[in-house]
Amino acid sequence: MKKKRTDEGVLRGAEKFVNAFFDGLKKGTADQVIKKAEKANLPPHAIEAMKSIEDSYDEMIDLFDI
């Protein structure tokens, strides 16, 4: 019997990338997570959002000279 793919499994996979992405922002490794997300074929709009957030985060770090 073939198992039906559920949205729940897809959401768990996406959640893994989202969590890793935000952890990566703190550690400066978000670009690596974005590359993994691209290889995992996450939706292009999600990847663009991740890139935009990373850019905004970098701008905030520069503003506060952290």
Order of alpha helices (4+ residues) and beta strands (2+ residues): alpha-alpha-alpha
